[in-house]
Amino acid sequence: MDIKIENSIFKDKFNLFFCLLWGLIVFFILLHHEPWGDEVRPLFFCETNSLTETVKIAKGEGHAALWHIILYPFVKLGFNYIAMQIISFLFVFAAVIIIFTKSRFNNLLKIFICYSAGMIYFLPIIARCYCLMPILILLCAICYKDRLTNPFRYSFSLILLSQTHSLLWFFCLVCSCIFLFEKIYENIYNFRLYGWKKCKNQFLQVTLLITLFLVYLFIMIIFFKDVAFNPQIPQSAVYIDFSYSNFINGINIILTESLMNNSFKYIFLSTVIVFLIILFKTDKKIFLITSSSLISGVYFFTKVYTGVRYQKFFIFMLFIIFAIWTIEKQYHLNSKVFSICINLMFLLIFINPFFLKFAIDDLQNQYTNTKDVACYLKNNNVNNEEIASFVIYYPNLLVYNYLYKFSDTNYISTFGLSDEDVKNYKINLLKFVEENPQIKYIIVNNSQEFPELKKDKYNIVLKAPDKRCIPILVLDYPDEFYNIYKKIN
């Protein structure tokens, strides 16, 4: 595989130009991006809870609390959503700089990776935990080479990566198991050669690593068992069908979510298969890590992540990036085939123009009527004490906190609740309004029918538009659009 690059002024200018170009393009889009509800929920968690409570709440988000912990001090210091956008941008920008300046990839591959829809839009612009993945998986790849001589650095990088998203848990688990097996085997071999006295420190090191791994694994199982392995939750992992037909169905879902046309899908799938075959001949440990992570991810997609998004698809490509960074035997009989295969794989992702629709929507249109709601409340001098809210998503109105911020006591969320719970919450909300005559306004999700608000008592003073500019991936989620009801005097 042709990935070796000699140092030269031309290469430095090449790297500098494409890094700066990436930064300018992404930052320009970022300035015009209106947040999704999923982006704002961590802000709401951090603002309304202690750090301990925020970490506990995060387990229901499908990932650990690393992103929440990073945001927590900024939220408590009074920074708003713009700070979260910049943090997201900087994490991915750091990964782009590392790829252009430190990787041994050829120049085309660098461009295909960094200017793909995932790296230029979905990971840096959609400010969620996904922005942490590129930099952390590159950190794992960098530490992989010296994993046996610097085991704790590699272990720490895997721990951090596992705290980003549940789709990476199995990847981190396989990496950890292989690493521990290598370390134990190395110690046994050295013990036979040199005896106990010379290997005592190494044995203590391995014992500490194994203890750390078992404690961490125990904590992760305890922390997530109520969500990820709960038979009472339909999307729980215990309901995953591990049949061959479900695996094929999962591959089809992933390729569909990658938004490639049919011919591109088959070419892409072929390149992945050829890549894995060559990887098996090149480095069997990396092959085991990559293939097992891809397979487990396919099964999780079919059940746990029914609402798939493009940024989740790009996690699979991060597994591939880890593999091509870490393989040790770079030059072999199939190096040309390997190079063509990898470049073609990322070319098919690079030429997918779908992210342009999102970028154009950000530049030309207002995504939701959230700003309209915030402006209405400001222009009519509405106080927090006069408002009650009934919403599914934690309000992305929080983004416009310079105009209006929800009052915690008057806020009810129906996210993740059953129909019966929703019904009870509606009753409780109406009871709350009756008991608090200062309440004049009720904010309701556009997706929620609310016949309980009788026409002789309430008027809709602001209604969500019938025709909306919604990116195609969220057509089924009108929850971020709001209606405002006002009590009739």
HELIX and SHEET records of a PDB file:
HELIX    1   1 ILE A    9  LEU A   31  1                                  23    
HELIX    2   2 GLY A   37  THR A   48  1                                  12    
HELIX    3   3 LEU A   51  ALA A   58  1                                   8    
HELIX    4   4 LYS A   59  GLU A   61  5                                   3    
HELIX    5   5 LEU A   66  LYS A   76  1                                  11    
HELIX    6   6 TYR A   81  LYS A  102  1                                  22    
HELIX    7   7 ASN A  107  CYS A  114  1                                   8    
HELIX    8   8 ALA A  117  ALA A  117  1                                   1    
HELIX    9   9 GLY A  118  PHE A  122  3                                   5    
HELIX   10  10 CYS A  129  LEU A  132  5                                   4    
HELIX   11  11 MET A  133  TYR A  144  1                                  12    
HELIX   12  12 PRO A  151  SER A  162  1                                  12    
HELIX   13  13 SER A  166  LEU A  168  5                                   3    
HELIX   14  14 TRP A  169  TYR A  194  1                                  26    
HELIX   15  15 TRP A  196  ALA A  228  1                                  33    
HELIX   16  16 ALA A  237  TYR A  239  5                                   3    
HELIX   17  17 TYR A  244  GLU A  257  1                                  14    
HELIX   18  18 ASN A  262  THR A  282  1                                  21    
HELIX   19  19 LYS A  284  LYS A  303  1                                  20    
HELIX   20  20 TYR A  310  THR A  326  1                                  17    
HELIX   21  21 SER A  335  PHE A  350  1                                  16    
HELIX   22  22 PHE A  354  GLN A  364  1                                  11    
HELIX   23  23 THR A  370  ASN A  379  1                                  10    
HELIX   24  24 ASN A  384  GLU A  386  5                                   3    
HELIX   25  25 ASN A  396  TYR A  400  5                                   5    
HELIX   26  26 ASP A  408  ASN A  410  5                                   3    
HELIX   27  27 ASP A  419  GLU A  435  1                                  17    
HELIX   28  28 ILE A  472  VAL A  474  5                                   3    
HELIX   29  29 PRO A  478  GLU A  480  5                                   3    
SHEET    1   A 5 TYR A 411  SER A 413  0                                        
SHEET    2   A 5 ILE A 387  VAL A 391  1                                        
SHEET    3   A 5 TYR A 441  ASN A 445  1                                        
SHEET    4   A 5 TYR A 482  LYS A 487 -1                                        
SHEET    5   A 5 TYR A 458  LEU A 462 -1                                        
END                                                                             
